Amino acid sequence: MFTINIDKECGCFKKSIYENNKVFTSKDEALIQAQLMVNHMNTKFCQKHEFRLSEDGENFKIAVDAKQAEHSGCCGGGHCS
């Protein structure tokens, strides 16, 4: 059995059609579904988080991290504003 686990359920995930700890009998099916989920969550959710997929034996883990602020190109020297 292969499981897709979300390490932290954000609000967007809770409102989505996805479920945590979903079990599959096929590794390929679980991997494909996990990749589809990560792609969808990174493009369609609110953009406050970034989702990353990793494999741990029979588990596919989706990590949820706060998205880093975009770098403005300013060097921080105080002369850009």
Summary of the structure (lengths in Angstrom):
residues: 81
radius of gyration: 16.4
end to end distance: 56.0
largest distance: 58.6
contacts: 185
relative contact order: 0.23
helix: 28%
strand: 30%
